[in-house]
Amino acid sequence: MAIKSSQTLVTEALKVVKTISSDEALKLCNENKCNLIDIREEIELENNGKVENSFHVPRGLLEFSINSEIVDFNKEIILFCAAGGRSALAAKALNEMGFEKVSHIDGGFAAMCESGFKIT
């Protein structure tokens, strides 16, 4: 079996996960129709800021931490990272766990900064 690169894994994930724009995510957030989950590392939040009304769960803990105390399972779970690669992999993992209302933001935090999300 050949070893896959991280880029190959991201490319494969992008074929099967729901990808939305930062503008679409902002609309869902403003309508209170989603759970916005930031999967960046703590140091990234410290260096670049936090998206208002997002919940932070580092990528390495997502599968272990996601539960009904953190998210409303009736709403879309929207994941984001810095640029979109980790969130695509995370969305695929949540799909594999059985979560159906999962998407990730194309362009991640960088795109969100340009779409009107409030950064604190």
N, C-alpha and C positions, 0 to 999 in steps of 0.2 A: 504494500500500500504506500502510495506517495504521501509525503507530508505536505499539508496545505498551508499556505501562507495566511496571515491574518487578513490580507486584502481579499484572498479567495473566499474566506469565510464570510466576510462582509458582503461581497458580491452575491454569494449564495443566499444570504439572509435577506438582502434587498429584493430578491426575486419572490419571496414568500411573505414578507411582512408588509403591513400597511404603513405607507409613508405619507406624511402630511406636511404642508408648508408651515412656516412660522406664523403666517397670517391666519391660516385655518386654525392653528392652535390657539392663537390669541382670541379669535372669535369664540371658540368653545370655552375658553377660560372666562371670558367676559359674560358668557351666558350660564356660567356655573354648571357646565355639562361634562367636566372632565376632572381627572386626577392628574396633576402635573408633577412628574417625578424627575428630579435632577439626579442623574447617576454619576456625575463627575466626582472626583476625589475631593476631599476636604481642602487640600491645598489650592485647588482650582477655584473653589468658592472664596477662599481667603484672598487670593490674588486678583480675581476678576469680578467678584460680586455674586450675589444670589438673586435669582428671579423671584420677585414678590409672588406670594401665594403658591410657591412650589414646595414640594416635600423632598428632602434630601435623603436618598438611600444610595450609598456608594455601590458601584457596579458589582464589586466582589461580594456584596451582602444581599443583593436584590432577591435572588431565589429563596434565601433563608428568611428574609424580613417581610416580604409582601403578604399582607393579610388584611382582613376586614377592619382591623383597628386603624390601619394606615390609609386604606383606600375604600371608596364606595364602589363595590363591584357592579353596580347598576350604571356607572358612568364610564366613559372611555378612559383608559389608562394611557397617558401620553408621556413617553420617555424622551429625555434629551441628554446629550453629553456636550462636549465642546464643538464637534463638527458633524457628528451623525454616525460614525462607525460603531462605537460601543453601544449606542442606543439601538442600532439595527440588530446587533447580536443579542442584546438584552430583550428586545421585542420578540425575537425568534424563540428565545428561551422561555419567555412567559407563554407564548403560543403553545410550545411543547408541553408546558405544565397544565394546559387546558384553558387558559385565559383567552377569551375570544375578542373582547373589546380592547385591543392593544394597538397602539401606533407609535411611531417615533417621528421626530421633527427633522426634516431634511435641512442640513446645514447647522443643526444644533444651536448651542448658545450664541455662536457668532451671528447666525441669522436672526435669532430672537432679539438681539440687541438692536437690530435695524428695523424691527417690526412693531415697536411700541410697547414691548414688555417693560415693566418698571424693574430696574436693577437696583438693589440696595447694597 
